[in-house]
Amino acid sequence: MNCKISFQERAKLGMEMLSKRSPVTLEEARAQVKLLKDWSTSNSKQGQHTIINESEKDIITVKI
């Protein structure tokens, strides 16, 4: 990818790419947002559990 293009050129290329995609209905957009929210929530919960589990291991091995 050419890193030395202007903002206007990048915007034009982005618009060209978007024009080639099929349109998205409101229902499809809502479904996509719901999927992303569910995915984000489940990932953040897993991350919290990992931190809690690691902290418990530190306490048990007296790494405080």
N, C-alpha and C positions, 0 to 999 in steps of 0.2 A: 504494500500500500504506500502511496506517495504521501509522506508526512508534511510536505511543503506545499499544501494547497490552501487557498484562502477560505475564509468562512463562507463566502458567497458560493464558491465552487462546491464546498462540502454540502451546503444547504441544497444546492441544485441537484447534486447526486442523490441526496437523501430523498428529495421529492420524486425523482425519477424512479427510485427503488419502490417507494410507497405507491406510485401510480401503477406499478406492475402487479401489486398484490390484490387479491380479491377483497371486496368490501366486507366489513364485519358488522353483523346486526347488533342491536342493543342487547338482545338476549345472550348472544355469544360473548359480548364484552362483559356482561354481568357474570356469566359462568366462569370466565377466565379470572375475573377479580376474586370471586369466591374461592376458586381453586388456589390462587396465590395466597389469599388470607389463610386458608386451611393449612397450606404447606408451610407458611411462615410461622404460624402458631405451633404446629407440631415440631418444627425444627428448633424453635426457641425453647420449648419445653424439654426437648432432648438435651439441649445444651445446658439448661439449668440442672437437670438430673446428673449430667456428667460432672459439673462443678461441685454439686453436693456430694456425689460419690467420692470424688477426689479429696474433698475436704474431710470427709469421714475417715478415709484412709490415712490422711495426714495426722488426724487426731489420734487414731489408733496406734500409729507408729511414732507418736510424740514428735511431730515435725512442726509444731506450732511456733 
